[in-house]
Amino acid sequence: MVSLGLVFDQLITGLTIGARLFLIAVGLSLIFGVLDVLNFAHGVLYMIGAYAALWAIGAVSIPFIGLLGIGFWPGLVVAILAAGLVGVLIEAGFIRRVYDREPLDQLLLTFAFVLMLTDVVKTTFGSGSNVVDPPGLLAGSLTLTSSLSLPNYRAFVILMSIVVLAAIFVVLQTTNVGRLVRATSSDRDMAALLGVNVPRLYTVVFFVGAALAGLGGALAVPTQSITPALGNQVIINAFVIAVIGGLGSFAGAFVGAYLVGISIAVGSLIVAGAGQLIPFIAMIVVLLLKPEGLFGGAEA
């Protein structure tokens, strides 16, 4: 019989997985919602964020540069900037040239970056796995009852996802930048006629989406082993989340990510090996009954 403590631990694990997946899925939704581009390389940006954080912590070194070793908290900033800048390079140098072409061309272009950047990471950092401890400030657990405790770092990751969702809604709904983003996503040509620098705005949006993926990767470092295959693993779940929640919907990304995270962690307690299967079953059901997703059609 499964104990209450085990169910609780798996539930917290699922919420943590969901929080990390939300950070990549919301960036994917942001880029699609504004630029109308399916960025298959988004998982690689998540991986770059993870390795940038490892480098900043001092767990891996870059050839001819060595270790950075500035700690976890500055490492979050390094990860955000690294993933964001790589995203800007991809968007400004390549994706911008295929905006008006078929979606398949965009998908193939971003998939090419998956292959290239994965090989770059393997060459730079090796193909082994890397694991680090949570930062000292978040070490330990919060005791809830005699048999239940909440790891401080996992609580922090969950809280970060909520803060990011709130920040996105505040920026989009209450600031001039947010109004420009919403206007451009609705009608790019009209926004350009009204004086909006659409290419620059697209670059900024792509940077933010990539930076969120990098943040998710950095937050994953103390909770799982990091390998160059990480990007391929998370992008599949990110697309599953996008289908379930509705591609382009931030609320859908949030709900979908937590549903997928919980199903991955708790599903195996129900049926052995079901954790990875349940999200795909849910995706099939959503595609059959509500193809636009649970929040599809609602304003992001």
C-alpha positions in Angstrom: 0.0 0.0 0.0 1.3 3.5 -0.9 1.9 5.6 2.1 0.7 9.2 2.4 4.3 10.4 2.8 5.2 8.9 -0.6 2.2 10.4 -2.3 3.0 13.8 -0.9 6.7 13.5 -1.9 5.7 12.6 -5.5 3.1 15.4 -5.6 5.8 17.9 -4.6 8.1 16.4 -7.2 5.4 16.7 -9.8 4.7 20.4 -8.9 8.4 21.1 -9.2 8.6 19.4 -12.6 5.6 21.4 -13.7 7.1 24.6 -12.5 10.2 24.0 -14.6 8.2 22.9 -17.6 6.1 26.0 -17.3 9.1 28.2 -17.8 10.0 26.6 -21.1 6.3 26.2 -22.2 5.4 29.8 -21.5 8.4 31.1 -23.5 7.4 28.8 -26.3 3.8 30.2 -26.1 5.1 33.8 -26.0 7.2 33.4 -29.1 4.4 31.6 -31.0 1.7 34.0 -29.8 3.7 37.1 -31.0 6.0 35.9 -33.8 3.8 33.0 -35.0 6.9 30.8 -35.0 7.1 27.2 -33.6 10.6 27.3 -32.1 11.8 23.7 -32.0 15.1 24.9 -30.6 13.5 26.1 -27.4 14.5 23.0 -25.6 18.2 23.6 -26.5 17.9 27.1 -25.0 16.7 25.4 -21.7 19.8 23.1 -21.9 22.1 26.1 -22.5 20.6 27.8 -19.4 21.4 24.7 -17.4 25.0 24.4 -18.6 25.5 28.2 -18.1 24.4 27.8 -14.5 26.7 24.8 -14.0 29.6 26.9 -15.4 28.7 29.8 -13.1 28.5 27.5 -10.1 31.9 25.9 -11.0 30.7 22.4 -11.7 31.9 22.4 -15.4 34.6 24.3 -17.2 34.8 25.9 -20.7 38.0 25.0 -22.7 40.6 27.8 -22.6 38.4 29.8 -20.2 38.0 27.4 -17.2 35.6 27.6 -14.3 33.6 30.7 -13.4 32.6 29.7 -9.9 30.6 32.7 -8.9 27.8 30.8 -7.2 24.2 29.7 -7.8 22.4 33.1 -7.5 24.7 35.0 -10.0 24.5 31.8 -12.0 20.7 32.4 -12.6 21.6 35.7 -14.2 24.3 34.1 -16.3 21.9 31.4 -17.5 19.2 33.9 -18.3 21.6 36.1 -20.3 23.3 33.1 -22.1 20.0 31.6 -23.3 18.6 35.0 -24.1 21.6 36.1 -26.2 21.7 32.8 -28.1 18.0 33.2 -28.8 18.6 36.7 -30.1 21.4 35.4 -32.4 19.0 32.7 -33.8 16.1 35.1 -34.3 17.9 38.1 -35.7 20.4 36.1 -37.8 18.2 33.4 -39.2 14.5 33.2 -38.2 13.9 36.8 -39.2 14.6 35.7 -42.8 11.8 33.1 -42.9 8.9 34.9 -41.2 6.9 35.0 -44.4 7.6 31.4 -45.4 5.9 28.2 -44.7 5.8 27.0 -41.0 7.7 23.9 -42.1 10.6 26.0 -43.2 10.7 27.7 -39.7 10.5 24.3 -38.0 13.3 22.8 -40.1 15.5 25.8 -39.4 15.0 25.7 -35.7 15.5 21.9 -35.7 18.9 22.4 -37.4 19.9 24.5 -34.4 18.9 21.7 -32.1 21.4 19.4 -33.8 24.2 22.0 -34.0 23.9 23.5 -30.5 23.6 20.0 -28.9 26.9 19.0 -30.6 28.5 22.3 -29.5 27.5 21.6 -25.9 28.8 18.0 -26.1 32.1 19.3 -27.5 32.4 22.0 -24.9 31.2 20.3 -21.7 31.3 16.6 -22.5 28.5 14.1 -22.6 28.5 13.1 -19.0 25.9 13.9 -16.4 26.3 16.7 -13.9 24.5 17.1 -10.5 24.9 19.9 -7.9 23.4 20.5 -4.5 20.8 23.3 -3.9 22.2 26.6 -2.7 22.9 26.8 1.0 20.1 29.4 1.5 17.6 26.8 0.3 19.0 23.7 1.8 16.9 21.6 4.1 13.1 21.2 4.3 10.1 22.8 5.9 8.5 20.4 8.4 4.7 20.3 7.9 3.8 17.3 10.1 5.7 14.5 11.7 5.7 12.6 8.4 5.5 15.3 5.8 8.1 17.9 4.8 8.5 20.3 1.9 12.0 20.7 0.5 12.9 24.4 0.5 14.4 24.4 -2.9 11.4 22.8 -4.5 9.1 25.3 -2.9 11.3 28.1 -4.3 11.0 26.6 -7.9 7.2 26.4 -7.6 7.1 30.0 -6.3 9.2 31.2 -9.2 6.8 29.8 -11.7 3.9 31.7 -10.1 6.0 34.9 -9.9 6.9 34.6 -13.6 3.2 34.1 -14.6 2.1 37.1 -12.6 4.9 39.2 -14.0 3.9 38.3 -17.6 0.3 39.2 -17.1 1.2 42.5 -15.4 3.6 43.5 -18.1 1.3 42.6 -21.0 -1.8 44.2 -19.4 -0.5 47.3 -17.8 2.6 48.6 -19.6 3.2 50.3 -23.0 5.5 47.5 -24.0 2.8 45.0 -23.2 0.3 46.9 -25.3 2.7 47.0 -28.2 3.3 43.3 -28.0 -0.5 42.6 -27.9 -1.1 45.0 -30.8 1.7 43.4 -32.9 0.6 39.9 -32.2 -2.9 40.9 -33.5 -1.9 42.7 -36.6 1.8 43.0 -37.5 1.2 45.1 -40.6 -1.0 47.6 -38.9 1.4 47.9 -36.0 4.2 48.7 -38.5 2.1 51.4 -40.2 1.6 53.0 -36.7 5.3 53.3 -36.2 6.1 50.2 -34.2 9.6 48.8 -35.0 8.3 45.2 -35.5 11.7 43.5 -36.1 13.1 45.0 -32.9 10.0 44.1 -30.9 10.2 40.5 -32.2 13.9 40.3 -31.1 12.9 41.5 -27.6 10.1 39.0 -27.4 12.4 36.2 -28.6 15.0 37.2 -26.0 12.4 37.1 -23.2 11.1 33.7 -24.3 14.6 32.3 -24.6 15.6 33.9 -21.2 12.6 32.2 -19.5 13.8 28.8 -21.0 17.3 29.6 -19.6 15.9 30.3 -16.2 14.0 27.0 -16.3 17.2 25.2 -17.2 19.1 26.9 -14.4 16.5 26.0 -11.8 16.6 22.4 -13.0 20.3 22.0 -12.1 19.9 21.2 -8.4 17.0 18.8 -9.0 18.1 16.5 -11.8 21.2 15.3 -13.6 22.1 17.6 -16.6 23.2 16.1 -19.9 23.3 17.3 -23.5 20.1 15.3 -24.1 18.2 17.6 -21.7 16.9 19.8 -24.5 15.4 16.9 -26.4 13.7 15.6 -23.3 12.0 18.8 -22.3 10.9 20.1 -25.7 8.7 17.1 -26.2 6.9 17.8 -22.9 6.7 21.5 -23.8 4.8 20.7 -27.0 2.5 18.3 -25.1 1.8 21.2 -22.7 1.2 23.5 -25.6 -1.4 21.1 -27.1 -3.1 20.5 -23.8 -3.2 24.1 -22.6 -3.5 25.8 -26.0 -0.6 27.1 -27.9 -0.2 30.9 -27.3 -2.0 30.8 -24.0 0.0 31.6 -20.9 -2.7 30.4 -18.5 -2.9 27.2 -20.6 0.9 26.8 -20.3 0.7 27.1 -16.6 -2.2 24.7 -16.1 -0.8 22.3 -18.7 2.7 22.3 -17.2 1.4 21.4 -13.8 -0.9 18.7 -15.1 2.0 17.1 -17.0 4.4 17.5 -14.1 2.0 15.9 -11.6 1.1 13.1 -14.0 4.7 12.3 -14.6 5.5 12.1 -10.9 2.3 10.5 -9.6 1.4 8.4 -12.5 4.0 5.7 -11.7 2.4 5.2 -8.3 -0.8 4.2 -10.0 0.7 2.0 -12.8 4.4 1.2 -13.1 5.8 3.2 -16.0 2.6 5.2 -16.6 4.2 8.5 -15.6 5.6 9.2 -19.1 2.5 7.8 -20.8 -0.3 9.7 -19.2 0.6 13.1 -20.6 0.5 11.7 -24.2 -2.9 10.1 -23.5 -4.1 13.4 -22.2 -2.8 15.1 -25.3 -4.6 12.7 -27.6 -7.9 13.2 -25.6 -7.6 17.0 -25.9 -6.8 16.8 -29.6 -9.9 14.7 -30.2 -12.3 16.7 -28.0 -10.9 20.2 -28.0 -8.2 20.6 -30.6 -7.5 24.2 -29.7 -6.5 23.2 -26.2 -8.1 23.8 -22.8 -7.5 27.5 -23.0 -7.4 27.9 -26.7 -9.2 30.9 -28.1 -8.9 32.7 -24.8 -6.8 35.8 -24.8 -3.3 35.0 -23.5 
